[in-house]
Amino acid sequence: MKTLNILIAIIGICFFACKSEQVTQESGAKITETFVKTHNIENIDESNAIQVLGIVMSESEARPSFKTGGVIKKTYFKEGDMVAKGQLLATLEMDEINAQVQQAEEGMQKALRDKNRVANLYKDSVATLEQFQNVNTAFEVAKRTAEIAAFNKKYSEIRSPIAGKVIKQIMYSGEVTGPGNPIYAILGVGKGDWVIKAGLTDRDWARVNKNDKVKISLDAYPGQSYTGIISEKSSVGGNASGTFDVHVRFDQQPQNLAAGLIANLSIASANKEKYTVIPIESLIKSNGKTAFVFTADNGKAKLIKISIAKLLGDKVAVTSGLEGVTNVITIGAMYLEDGENIKY
């Protein structure tokens, strides 16, 4: 208890001494000096390796459908089956479609007979020129109708537009489908189909180029690494994410891949950027890309406005404002005023 009282007494004496010194300083007898700590400014080259996550996906995907509607007669594949390009996938019941083709052909034949009959009458000056022109037009219309019916008959079956794997069967035999309704979802799974899609910030996107080397690791294959190159660089940013996509192709891909696998990418960019770097604790009045710092200038604190490029952990990369400056104040910066006397 006696020791505690002694400590309290000492603190009290120190408090009144500091207070007295402050009053003396305010009276002009002494010059106010604030003790600060400074940190030298660093200039670095940003690492040329860009770390980003990507998703494995296939560039080849198809959802084949019938051009005409009708009843599905037969589907030839199920989910998980492999299909070749051009292979027959499904057919429609042809009764109605054949009837439409026959109807169109008979209409064309009738229009041809009418055309020939009126042509003879026109030669004999019995039919008028208008009648002759009308039957010619009617024949051309009937001919085009027959061609449309034949075309629709040809596309009353669907064939695979790509080689790949059936990942989903959407409709089955006996169901009624309409024009353009997908019957299957097919995913290309060949070596040339797989890519890794990754979204880069605008600054990182500007640093990479097509054919830049990429190191790849997959969560599905721990401990293994692969290599690839940037095969495509998007020119349009994502609406929601605000990132810009790049596609990476494997040099030598794993035996088994699936859409949706997570990949860790390390992109080796040839473009390096130089930054002026300062400690993050030196910032005051920070507002997004703009902030203020103090520098020690002939024993006084000088306030400087800077532009921030990005955060680098416990440091800040600065693009402008520190030209010709060699140090910034860290400890004590929050309590300074511009032009205040400092000691360090």
C-alpha positions in Angstrom: 0.0 0.0 0.0 2.8 2.3 0.9 4.5 1.5 -2.5 1.3 2.3 -4.4 1.0 5.7 -2.7 4.6 6.5 -3.7 3.9 5.6 -7.3 0.8 7.8 -7.4 2.8 10.6 -5.9 5.5 10.2 -8.6 2.9 10.2 -11.4 1.3 13.3 -10.0 4.7 15.2 -9.9 5.4 14.1 -13.5 1.9 15.2 -14.7 2.3 18.7 -13.1 5.8 19.0 -14.5 4.6 18.2 -18.1 1.6 20.5 -17.7 3.9 23.3 -16.5 6.1 22.8 -19.5 3.1 22.9 -21.8 2.0 26.2 -20.3 5.6 27.5 -20.5 5.7 26.5 -24.2 2.4 28.2 -24.9 3.7 31.4 -23.3 6.5 31.4 -25.9 9.4 30.7 -23.5 10.0 27.3 -25.2 9.6 25.9 -28.8 7.2 23.0 -29.0 8.8 19.8 -30.4 7.0 16.6 -31.1 9.0 13.4 -31.0 8.4 11.2 -34.1 9.8 8.3 -35.9 10.5 8.2 -39.6 10.8 5.5 -42.2 12.8 5.7 -45.4 10.9 5.4 -48.7 11.5 2.2 -50.7 11.4 1.6 -54.5 10.6 -1.9 -55.6 9.8 -3.9 -58.7 6.5 -5.7 -58.3 6.8 -9.4 -58.6 6.1 -10.7 -62.0 4.1 -13.6 -60.7 0.3 -13.1 -60.5 -1.5 -15.5 -58.2 -5.2 -16.2 -59.0 -7.8 -18.9 -58.7 -9.4 -20.4 -61.8 -12.1 -22.9 -62.7 -11.7 -25.8 -65.1 -14.3 -25.7 -67.9 -14.8 -27.0 -71.4 -14.8 -24.7 -74.4 -17.0 -27.2 -76.4 -20.5 -27.5 -75.2 -23.7 -28.4 -77.2 -27.4 -28.6 -76.6 -28.7 -30.3 -79.8 -32.4 -29.9 -80.7 -34.9 -30.7 -83.4 -35.8 -28.0 -85.9 -39.4 -29.0 -86.0 -41.7 -30.1 -83.2 -43.2 -33.5 -82.7 -43.2 -36.7 -80.7 -39.8 -38.1 -80.0 -39.6 -41.6 -81.5 -36.3 -42.7 -80.1 -33.2 -41.5 -78.2 -30.1 -43.5 -78.7 -27.8 -42.4 -75.8 -28.1 -41.8 -72.1 -26.2 -39.7 -69.5 -22.5 -40.7 -69.3 -22.3 -42.1 -72.9 -19.6 -40.8 -75.2 -20.7 -39.6 -78.7 -18.8 -38.9 -81.9 -19.3 -35.8 -84.0 -22.2 -36.4 -86.5 -23.5 -39.5 -84.6 -27.3 -39.9 -84.6 -28.8 -39.0 -81.2 -32.6 -39.0 -81.6 -35.4 -39.1 -84.2 -39.1 -38.0 -84.3 -42.2 -39.9 -85.3 -42.4 -39.2 -89.0 -46.0 -39.8 -89.9 -47.1 -36.1 -89.5 -43.9 -34.8 -91.1 -44.1 -37.2 -94.1 -47.7 -36.1 -94.6 -46.6 -32.5 -94.7 -44.0 -33.3 -97.2 -46.4 -35.2 -99.4 -49.0 -32.4 -99.1 -46.4 -29.8 -100.2 -45.3 -32.0 -103.2 -48.8 -32.5 -104.4 -49.5 -28.8 -104.1 -46.4 -28.1 -106.2 -47.6 -30.6 -108.8 -51.0 -29.0 -109.1 -49.4 -25.6 -109.4 -47.2 -26.9 -112.2 -50.2 -28.3 -114.1 -52.0 -24.9 -113.7 -48.9 -23.1 -114.9 -48.7 -25.3 -118.1 -52.4 -25.0 -118.9 -52.5 -21.2 -118.6 -49.2 -21.0 -120.5 -50.9 -22.7 -123.5 -54.0 -20.5 -123.2 -51.8 -17.4 -123.1 -50.1 -18.5 -126.3 -53.5 -18.8 -127.9 -54.4 -15.3 -126.5 -57.2 -16.8 -124.4 -55.6 -16.1 -121.0 -54.4 -12.7 -120.1 -50.8 -11.7 -119.1 -51.9 -11.2 -115.5 -53.4 -14.7 -115.3 -50.1 -16.2 -116.8 -48.0 -14.2 -114.2 -50.3 -15.3 -111.3 -50.0 -19.0 -112.0 -46.2 -18.7 -112.4 -46.1 -17.0 -109.0 -48.3 -19.7 -107.5 -46.0 -22.4 -108.8 -42.9 -20.7 -107.3 -44.6 -20.4 -103.9 -45.7 -24.1 -104.0 -42.1 -25.1 -105.0 -40.6 -23.2 -102.1 -43.2 -24.7 -99.7 -42.1 -28.2 -100.9 -38.5 -27.3 -100.3 -39.2 -26.1 -96.8 -41.1 -29.4 -96.0 -38.2 -31.5 -97.4 -35.7 -29.4 -95.3 -37.7 -29.9 -92.1 -37.9 -33.6 -92.8 -34.2 -33.8 -93.1 -33.8 -32.1 -89.7 -36.4 -34.3 -88.0 -33.4 -36.2 -86.5 -30.6 -34.7 -84.5 -26.9 -35.5 -84.7 -24.2 -34.6 -82.4 -22.4 -31.3 -83.5 -19.3 -32.2 -81.4 -17.5 -35.2 -80.0 -17.9 -35.4 -76.3 -19.8 -36.8 -73.3 -23.6 -36.7 -72.6 -23.7 -35.0 -69.3 -27.5 -34.7 -69.2 -30.5 -36.2 -71.1 -33.2 -33.6 -71.1 -36.0 -35.3 -73.0 -36.9 -38.9 -73.6 -38.7 -41.2 -76.1 -42.5 -40.5 -76.3 -42.3 -36.9 -75.1 -43.5 -34.1 -77.2 -40.9 -31.5 -78.1 -41.0 -28.1 -79.7 -38.6 -26.5 -82.2 -35.3 -25.7 -80.5 -35.9 -27.5 -77.3 -32.7 -29.2 -76.2 -32.7 -33.0 -76.0 -29.2 -33.6 -74.7 -26.4 -31.5 -73.1 -23.1 -32.6 -74.4 -19.7 -31.5 -73.1 -16.5 -31.8 -75.0 -13.9 -33.7 -73.0 -11.1 -34.1 -75.5 -7.6 -32.8 -74.8 -8.2 -29.7 -76.8 -11.5 -28.8 -75.1 -10.4 -28.2 -71.5 -9.3 -24.7 -70.4 -9.0 -22.9 -67.1 -11.0 -19.6 -66.8 -9.7 -17.0 -64.4 -10.8 -13.4 -63.6 -8.0 -10.8 -63.2 -8.2 -7.3 -61.9 -7.7 -4.6 -64.5 -4.1 -3.9 -63.4 -3.2 -7.6 -63.5 -5.1 -8.0 -66.8 -2.9 -5.3 -68.4 0.3 -7.0 -67.2 -0.4 -10.4 -69.0 -0.3 -11.3 -72.6 -1.3 -14.3 -74.7 1.2 -17.2 -74.5 2.5 -16.1 -71.1 3.6 -19.1 -69.1 1.4 -20.4 -66.2 2.1 -22.8 -63.4 -1.0 -24.8 -62.5 -2.0 -26.8 -59.4 -5.3 -28.5 -58.8 -7.0 -29.2 -55.5 -8.1 -32.5 -57.0 -4.5 -33.6 -57.5 -2.6 -32.4 -54.4 1.2 -32.3 -54.7 1.2 -32.3 -58.5 1.9 -29.3 -60.7 1.2 -28.7 -64.4 2.1 -26.0 -66.9 0.2 -24.1 -69.4 -0.1 -20.8 -71.4 -2.7 -18.0 -71.7 -4.6 -18.9 -74.8 -7.2 -16.1 -74.7 -7.4 -12.7 -73.1 -10.9 -11.2 -72.9 -11.5 -7.6 -74.1 -14.7 -7.2 -72.1 -15.0 -7.1 -68.3 -17.4 -9.1 -66.3 -20.6 -7.2 -65.5 -21.0 -8.4 -61.9 -17.4 -9.2 -60.8 -15.6 -6.3 -62.6 -12.8 -8.6 -63.5 -11.4 -9.5 -67.0 -11.3 -13.2 -68.0 -8.3 -15.1 -69.3 -8.2 -18.7 -70.5 -5.3 -21.0 -69.8 -4.6 -24.2 -71.7 -2.7 -27.1 -70.3 0.6 -28.1 -71.9 0.1 -31.6 -70.5 -3.2 -32.1 -68.7 -4.2 -34.7 -66.1 -5.8 -37.9 -67.2 -9.2 -37.0 -65.7 -10.8 -33.6 -65.6 -14.2 -32.3 -64.8 -15.9 -29.0 -65.3 -15.8 -27.0 -62.1 -12.5 -28.2 -60.6 -10.6 -25.4 -58.8 -7.1 -24.5 -60.1 -4.4 -22.3 -58.5 -2.6 -20.3 -61.1 0.7 -18.5 -61.0 1.1 -16.4 -64.1 4.6 -15.3 -65.1 4.2 -11.9 -66.6 7.0 -10.2 -68.5 5.7 -6.8 -67.5 7.0 -5.5 -64.2 5.8 -2.4 -62.5 7.9 -0.1 -60.3 6.4 1.3 -57.1 7.3 3.6 -54.3 6.5 1.8 -51.1 5.8 3.3 -47.6 4.5 1.7 -44.3 0.7 1.6 -44.0 0.9 3.3 -40.5 2.2 6.5 -42.1 -1.1 7.2 -43.8 -3.5 9.8 -42.4 -6.8 11.0 -43.8 -7.0 8.1 -46.3 -9.9 8.2 -48.8 -9.8 5.3 -51.3 -7.0 6.1 -53.8 -6.0 9.3 -52.1 -4.2 9.9 -48.7 -1.9 12.2 -46.9 1.4 11.6 -45.2 3.9 13.7 -43.3 7.6 13.9 -44.1 10.4 15.4 -42.1 11.7 18.6 -43.7 14.4 20.6 -41.9 13.0 19.8 -38.5 9.4 20.5 -39.4 6.5 18.2 -40.4 5.4 18.7 -44.0 2.0 17.4 -45.2 2.0 15.7 -48.6 -0.9 14.4 -50.7 -0.3 11.0 -52.4 -2.1 8.7 -54.8 -2.3 5.0 -53.7 -1.9 2.2 -56.3 -2.7 -0.7 -54.0 -2.1 -2.3 -50.6 0.9 -4.7 -50.3 0.2 -6.3 -46.9 1.5 -3.9 -44.2 2.8 -1.5 -46.9 1.3 0.8 -49.5 2.3 1.2 -53.1 2.2 4.9 -54.1 2.0 6.1 -57.7 2.6 9.9 -57.2 3.2 12.5 -54.5 6.5 11.4 -53.1 8.8 12.7 -55.9 12.0 13.9 -54.3 10.9 12.8 -50.8 13.2 10.4 -48.9 11.2 9.6 -45.7 7.8 9.6 -44.2 6.8 9.9 -40.6 5.2 6.8 -39.0 4.9 7.1 -35.2 3.4 10.4 -34.2 2.0 11.2 -37.6 -1.6 11.1 -36.5 -1.0 14.0 -34.0 1.0 16.4 -36.2 0.0 19.6 -37.9 1.5 20.9 -41.1 4.7 22.9 -40.3 4.9 21.7 -36.7 8.4 21.3 -35.2 9.5 17.7 -34.8 12.4 15.8 -33.2 13.5 12.3 -34.2 
